[in-house]
């Protein structure tokens, strides 16, 4: 005897939809606060990225999203600070037996934190300066001086390939 298809006893109402949305929104925002990662938050809330981004268009949810993400990023920054300043304890083993603990600090995280908090003092300073005037005539003269050198290099390469049989790529 064939089985009957499963049918809903009543149609989905707006109330059901909004209740479901509140459930996943709460789970999504809680995960975003802890992990500051939209993909992980979606997985933990069992909702698609498309759905959360569609709902992000709503002003109230967008504000909660930004607040949760800011809190998550603050957590990440606090953890980076802890690893840079307080360090991480790592066990030391000798002949398979733990004989002590060493504290490791992250200089890389310290540099990143300093660059983030005081960019005017710790940013990369790269500058390119040019002095003098560059005219078309001067540029043409420089190029003409280089052309004979290029031609000589090409001739030498051709003669080398004739002798060795190796053709340059």
N, C-alpha and C positions, 0 to 999 in steps of 0.2 A: 504494500500500500504506500503510495507516494506521500511524503511529508508535506504538510501545509507550509507555505512561506510565512515567516514571522512578520506580523504587521503590528504597527503601533496602535494602541487602543485609542489614543487621542493625538491630534496633530501637535507639533512643537509650537509652543506659543512664544511670544516675545518675552514673557516672564521666565520661561525655561531657558531661553537663549541668554538672557541677561544674567541669570543665576550662574549658568555655566561659565560665562565670560568673567564674572566676578571671581569665581573659583580659580581659573587659570591665571587671571591678572594678579591675584594675591600671591600665588605660588611663583609666578614669573618675577614679580617685583622683589619678593623675599630672596630669591636666588640671585637676582641682579645685584642686590645690596651686598651679598656675601662674596660673589665671584667676579663682578664687573665684566661679565661676558654674556652677550645676548644669545649666542648659540647654545651655551650650556644652560642658561635660564629657560630657553624654549624647551630643551630636552627635559629638564626637570619638571616643568609645568605641563608637559605633554601637549604642547601647542606648536603650530608651525610658525616659522619666521614671517611668512607672508601675513598671517593673521595678526601677529603682534605689531608689525609695521603698518598694517591697515588701521589698527586701533590707535596707533601713535598719532594719527591725524586728528584725533580728538584731543582737545586742549587739556582736559583734566588728566587723562591718562599720560599724555606727553609730559606734563609737569611732574607727575609721580615717577615716571621713567627717568627723567633727568636727575631728580633728587636721589633715586635709588642708585643710579650709575655713579653719581658724584660720591655717594657714601662708599660704594665698592672701590672706587679709585682711591679714596682716602685710606681704605684698608690696605690696598696694595702699597701705597706710599709708606704707611706705617710699618709694614713688613719689610720693605726695602731699607728703611731707616734702622730697624732692629738688626737686620743682617749686617749692615754697614758699620753701625756703632757698637752694638752689643756683641755681635758675632754669633756664630753657630758652633756648638760643641760637637767635636768629632772624636770618636773613640780611636785610641792608638793600640794596635795589636803587635805582639811580639811572639813568634812561634805559636800562633793560633790562640793566644791568651790576651785578653784586654789588660794592658798594663797602665793605662792612663787615658787622659782626655786632653785634647788640644783645642783651643779656641781659634776659629778661623773668622776673619773679617773680610768684607768685600770692598776693596778699593774702587772697583768699577761702579758699584752702587753708590758709593760716597760721591764720586765724581758726577754721576747723573743727578743725584739729589742737589748738589751744589749748582750745577748748570741750570736746573729747573728753578731753584729758589733765588739765585742771584745771577741771572743771565748776563747782566751788565759787567759783572766781574769775571765770570767763569766761562763765557761763551768762547767758541773757537774764533780766533782773530785771523782772518784770511783777507788780504787785500791785494789788488792788482793796480799798479800805478804805471802811468805812461807819461813820460816827459818829452817835450819837443813836439814838433809839428810833422805830421805824416802827410805828404802830398802824393798825388798820383804819379808825378815824375819820379819821386824818390822811391816809391814802391816798384815802379817799372825798372829802375836801375838795379834795385836789389834782386828782382826776379831774373834780370838778364845776367847778373853775376852768377846766379845759381844754375842757370840752364846749362852752361858748359860743364859744370861739375856733374850734373845729372847725366848728360850725354856720355861723359867719360866713364861713369859708373856703369851705365848700360852696356857700353862696348866691352868693358872688362868682364861683366857678367856673361855676355855672349861668348867671349873667347874662352872663359872658364868652362862654360857648358860644352863647347866644341871639344875641349881637351878631355874633359871627364865624362862626357856623355850624359851628365845630369842636367836636366832642364829645370830652371827655377820656376816655382809655382806662380 
